[in-house]
Every structure is written in C-alpha cells, then in structure tokens.
Amino acid sequence: MRIVSICPSNTEIVAYLGKTELLVGVDNFSDWPKEINHLPRVGPDLSIDMEKVAALKPDLVLASLSVPGMEKNIEALAEKGLPYIILNPNSLDEIESDIREVGNALKCPELGIQKAKNFRDEIEQYRLKAKNRTNQPTLYWEWWPKPVFTPGGVNWLTEISTLAGAKNIFEDEPIASVQTDWEAVKEKNPDHICMVWVGVKEEKMRPELVMKRPGWDQMKAIKAGNIHVLEESLYCRPSPRLLEGLRKLEKIIDKESISQR
C-alpha cells in the first residue's frame, strides 16, 4: 500500500504499528520517527497541498480533524476523489480505537488489535499505580499563553494527569479545550505549571515571562519552582507517544513527592 499521512499524530500511529515503510508522504510537521525524514512533504497540516498528495498516488490518506481548520483538507480530499479515513480522538480510549482502525485500513487487523491491547495494558498499569497514591498534586497545562488555552475534562491530558497521580485544575470543564485567563489560573493556584505551547519547540518557550504575570509569583507552583517546559510533541498530539509523555510526567510528580517527605 501507498499511504500519505497529513497529521503528525496519524504518522505516529503508523509508526506505533511498525508500518512506516508504507508511508510515501507526510505533512510538514510530522517529525517522528526519524526514518520518515526523507519522505516528500505535502504542506502544513492546516493547508495541505492536495496536488502534491494526488501526485503521490496514495491508496489511502490518513486525515484528521484534531485541529480546528482541518475541515478544508477533508473537503479537498473529497473533491480530488482520493481515498481517506478521518481520525479525531479526544481520549485515550479513542486513540486505542484509532490504532485498531488504522491497523484495519493498512490490512493488518491482527497487528492493530495487538498494538491497541499493548497501549491499553500500559495505561491500566498506570491506573492501578495511581489508585495507590495518597497525594494528588494539581497541574495547570498551558497550551497557549495569550489568549490562554488549556485542556478541559474531555481531553487526553486530563487522563494523563490522573494516570501520573495528579489532577488537571480545569478537569471540571466538560469540554476538550478551555479558553481562560491568567487571573482564573492564579485563583486555582496549581502545584505545577506544565508549558506545552502547541507548535512551539521547548527552546523557544519563556518560563521567565510566565513567572512575571501579575500575582503569579504568589502561586504555589512558582514558589516551589515547579514550572516545567515540556515537549509539546509528547503531550499535544493524540497518538501513542502520549505514553512517553506520561512516563516523563510521572517522574516529575514522583520527584516532587519525594522532596516533600
């Protein structure tokens, strides 16, 4: 098969299945694993060049609706008559389902079932550990600084927080993405601040500016030095790589717990 992926999280699901050799093209932001670096690029995920996609003669395009604005890619695929499936997960359960769906689409359904089970089994191991934790620190996830966007209750990062033994301060908001402001975050007074600005590499994020926000110097997270610049690629993409992000987050939480004993 000839597969084109037009979203980084889709590319990472193909990689999780061990099927990167089927990829003949990817979007500009797909950056993992390294063996895809040589592949033709078909444009940014919000403005895919469908002429380039069509020229690659794909048997299947893995499309997405994970970012607002991707709808026009779906319309363009339909206009071109290109075969595609759409992935749009908000939860770990839905990512698990997508692993199976992509396995089916790539004509390796048994592999999809097995890899989905592996994904679920690792999640369950973390769930069991989280149940035995006595302390549950609070986390503020910053997706974007101004206007402020942060994950709500219907989002994989709320689940990742719980599995790591912590709690997303906006988990009570029954939506995937919450627009809020600095004052509301200050009032919730989180124990940790996790900076994962979408599309921004870690070296370009500025925690010193976050610390200077009005009144934030009195927040528990900043007083304790718990402001973390994290790889947005491990937390902002609905793919199996969230498990790698979960491992890193658990270490951060555990280190803090040990220091408080």
C-alpha positions as CSV (number, residue, x, y, z in Angstrom):
1,M,0.0,0.0,0.0
2,R,0.9,3.6,-0.5
3,I,-0.1,5.8,2.5
4,V,0.0,9.5,2.9
5,S,-0.4,10.9,6.4
6,I,-1.4,14.6,6.7
7,C,-1.2,14.9,10.5
8,P,1.7,14.2,12.9
9,S,-0.4,12.1,15.3
10,N,-1.5,9.8,12.3
11,T,2.1,9.4,11.3
12,E,2.9,8.3,14.8
13,I,0.1,5.7,14.9
14,V,1.6,4.2,11.7
15,A,5.0,4.1,13.4
16,Y,3.5,2.5,16.5
17,L,2.2,-0.2,14.2
18,G,5.7,-0.6,12.8
19,K,4.5,0.2,9.3
20,T,6.4,3.4,8.3
21,E,7.6,1.6,5.2
22,L,4.1,2.1,3.7
23,L,4.3,5.9,4.0
24,V,5.1,7.7,0.8
25,G,4.4,11.3,2.0
26,V,3.7,13.2,5.2
27,D,2.7,16.7,6.3
28,N,5.4,19.3,7.1
29,F,5.0,18.9,10.9
30,S,5.5,15.1,11.1
31,D,8.9,14.8,12.8
32,W,8.8,11.3,14.4
33,P,10.2,8.7,13.9
34,K,13.5,9.8,12.2
35,E,13.0,7.2,9.4
36,I,10.3,9.4,7.9
37,N,12.6,12.4,7.4
38,H,13.4,11.5,3.8
39,L,9.8,11.4,2.7
40,P,8.1,14.0,0.5
41,R,6.3,16.8,2.4
42,V,2.8,17.8,1.3
43,G,2.5,21.0,3.3
44,P,1.5,22.3,6.8
45,D,-1.3,20.2,8.4
46,L,-3.8,23.2,8.1
47,S,-3.1,23.8,4.4
48,I,-2.2,20.6,2.8
49,D,-1.2,20.8,-0.9
50,M,-3.6,18.3,-2.4
51,E,-1.9,18.4,-5.8
52,K,1.2,17.0,-4.1
53,V,-0.9,14.4,-2.3
54,A,-2.5,13.3,-5.5
55,A,0.8,13.1,-7.3
56,L,2.0,10.5,-4.8
57,K,-0.9,8.2,-6.0
58,P,-1.9,7.1,-2.5
59,D,-4.0,4.1,-1.8
60,L,-5.1,5.8,1.4
61,V,-4.7,9.2,3.0
62,L,-4.8,9.3,6.8
63,A,-6.7,12.6,7.5
64,S,-7.5,14.3,10.8
65,L,-9.9,16.8,12.5
66,S,-7.7,17.2,15.6
67,V,-7.1,20.9,15.0
68,P,-9.8,23.4,14.0
69,G,-9.4,24.3,10.4
70,M,-8.6,20.8,9.1
71,E,-12.1,20.5,7.7
72,K,-10.9,22.1,4.4
73,N,-8.4,19.2,4.0
74,I,-11.3,16.7,4.1
75,E,-13.2,18.8,1.5
76,A,-10.2,18.9,-0.8
77,L,-9.7,15.1,-0.4
78,A,-13.3,14.5,-1.4
79,E,-13.0,16.9,-4.4
80,K,-9.9,15.1,-5.6
81,G,-11.6,11.7,-5.2
82,L,-8.8,10.5,-3.0
83,P,-9.4,7.6,-0.6
84,Y,-9.2,8.6,3.0
85,I,-10.1,7.9,6.6
86,I,-10.5,10.6,9.3
87,L,-9.1,10.3,12.9
88,N,-10.3,12.7,15.5
89,P,-9.6,11.3,19.0
90,N,-10.0,13.3,22.3
91,S,-9.5,10.5,24.7
92,L,-7.1,7.6,25.3
93,D,-10.0,5.2,24.5
94,E,-10.4,6.8,21.2
95,I,-6.7,6.7,20.4
96,E,-6.9,2.9,21.2
97,S,-9.7,2.6,18.7
98,D,-7.8,4.6,16.1
99,I,-4.8,2.1,16.5
100,R,-7.2,-0.7,15.6
101,E,-8.8,1.3,12.8
102,V,-5.5,2.2,11.2
103,G,-4.5,-1.5,11.5
104,N,-7.6,-2.5,9.6
105,A,-7.0,0.2,7.0
106,L,-3.5,-1.0,6.4
107,K,-4.7,-4.5,6.0
108,C,-3.1,-5.8,9.2
109,P,-6.1,-6.1,11.6
110,E,-4.5,-8.6,13.9
111,L,-1.5,-6.3,14.4
112,G,-3.9,-3.4,15.1
113,I,-5.7,-5.4,17.8
114,Q,-2.4,-6.5,19.4
115,K,-0.9,-3.0,19.5
116,A,-4.1,-1.5,20.8
117,K,-4.0,-4.1,23.6
118,N,-0.4,-3.1,24.4
119,F,-1.5,0.5,24.6
120,R,-4.4,-0.3,26.9
121,D,-2.3,-2.6,29.1
122,E,0.3,0.1,29.8
123,I,-2.5,2.6,30.6
124,E,-4.0,0.1,33.1
125,Q,-0.7,-0.4,34.8
126,Y,-0.6,3.4,35.4
127,R,-4.2,3.4,36.5
128,L,-3.5,0.8,39.2
129,K,-0.5,2.7,40.5
130,A,-2.5,6.0,40.6
131,K,-5.1,4.4,42.8
132,N,-2.5,3.7,45.5
133,R,-1.2,7.3,45.6
134,T,-2.1,9.3,48.7
135,N,-1.1,12.7,47.4
136,Q,-2.6,14.2,44.2
137,P,-0.9,17.5,43.2
138,T,-2.7,19.9,40.8
139,L,-1.4,20.7,37.3
140,Y,-2.0,23.7,35.0
141,W,-1.4,22.8,31.4
142,E,-0.7,25.8,29.2
143,W,-1.4,25.1,25.6
144,W,-1.2,28.7,24.6
145,P,-0.3,31.8,26.6
146,K,-2.4,34.7,25.1
147,P,-5.3,34.1,24.8
148,V,-4.9,31.3,27.3
149,F,-6.0,27.9,26.2
150,T,-5.8,24.8,28.4
151,P,-7.2,21.3,28.2
152,G,-10.6,20.6,29.8
153,G,-12.1,17.5,31.2
154,V,-12.8,15.9,27.8
155,N,-9.2,15.6,26.8
156,W,-6.4,13.1,26.9
157,L,-4.2,15.4,29.1
158,T,-6.7,15.3,31.9
159,E,-6.5,11.5,31.7
160,I,-2.7,11.6,31.5
161,S,-2.6,13.9,34.6
162,T,-4.7,11.4,36.6
163,L,-2.6,8.4,35.4
164,A,0.5,10.2,36.6
165,G,-1.1,10.7,40.1
166,A,-2.0,14.3,39.6
167,K,-5.1,16.4,38.7
168,N,-5.8,18.9,35.9
169,I,-7.1,22.1,37.5
170,F,-9.6,22.5,34.7
171,E,-10.8,18.9,34.7
172,D,-14.3,20.0,35.7
173,E,-14.8,21.9,32.4
174,P,-16.9,19.5,30.2
175,I,-15.1,20.4,27.0
176,A,-11.8,19.4,25.3
177,S,-10.2,22.9,25.2
178,V,-10.9,25.8,27.6
179,Q,-10.2,29.4,26.9
180,T,-9.5,31.2,30.2
181,D,-7.3,33.9,31.5
182,W,-4.3,34.5,33.9
183,E,-6.5,35.5,36.8
184,A,-8.5,32.3,36.7
185,V,-5.4,30.2,36.7
186,K,-4.0,32.3,39.6
187,E,-7.1,31.6,41.6
188,K,-6.8,27.9,41.1
189,N,-3.3,28.1,42.4
190,P,-1.8,24.9,40.9
191,D,1.1,22.9,42.4
192,H,2.7,22.6,38.9
193,I,2.7,24.5,35.7
194,C,3.3,22.5,32.5
195,M,4.2,24.6,29.5
196,V,3.3,22.7,26.2
197,W,2.7,25.5,23.7
198,V,1.2,23.9,20.6
199,G,3.7,24.0,17.7
200,V,6.4,25.7,19.7
201,K,9.7,23.9,20.4
202,E,10.9,23.8,24.0
203,E,13.9,26.1,23.5
204,K,11.5,28.9,22.3
205,M,9.3,28.9,25.3
206,R,10.0,31.5,28.0
207,P,9.1,30.4,31.6
208,E,10.6,33.6,33.0
209,L,7.8,35.6,31.3
210,V,5.2,33.2,32.8
211,M,6.6,34.0,36.3
212,K,6.2,37.7,35.7
213,R,2.4,37.6,35.2
214,P,0.5,39.7,37.7
215,G,0.3,38.0,41.0
216,W,1.7,34.7,39.7
217,D,4.8,35.0,41.9
218,Q,2.5,34.0,44.9
219,M,1.3,30.8,43.2
220,K,2.4,27.5,44.8
221,A,3.9,26.3,41.5
222,I,6.2,29.2,41.1
223,K,7.1,29.5,44.8
224,A,8.2,25.8,44.6
225,G,10.0,26.2,41.3
226,N,7.6,23.7,39.7
227,I,7.3,25.3,36.2
228,H,8.1,22.7,33.5
229,V,8.9,23.3,29.9
230,L,7.8,20.0,28.2
231,E,7.9,18.7,24.7
232,E,4.6,19.6,23.1
233,S,5.1,16.7,20.7
234,L,4.6,14.3,23.7
235,Y,1.5,16.0,25.1
236,C,-0.3,17.9,22.4
237,R,-0.7,15.1,19.8
238,P,-3.4,12.4,20.2
239,S,-1.0,9.5,19.5
240,P,0.5,6.5,21.3
241,R,3.5,8.8,22.1
242,L,1.4,10.2,24.9
243,L,2.6,7.2,26.9
244,E,6.2,8.5,26.6
245,G,4.9,11.8,27.9
246,L,3.1,10.0,30.8
247,R,6.3,8.3,31.8
248,K,8.1,11.7,32.0
249,L,5.2,13.3,33.9
250,E,5.1,10.6,36.4
251,K,8.8,11.1,37.1
252,I,8.2,14.8,37.6
253,I,5.4,14.1,40.1
254,D,7.3,11.4,41.9
255,K,10.4,13.6,42.3
256,E,8.3,16.4,43.8
257,S,6.6,13.9,46.2
258,I,10.0,12.6,47.4
259,S,11.3,16.1,48.0
260,Q,8.3,16.9,50.2
261,R,8.8,13.8,52.5
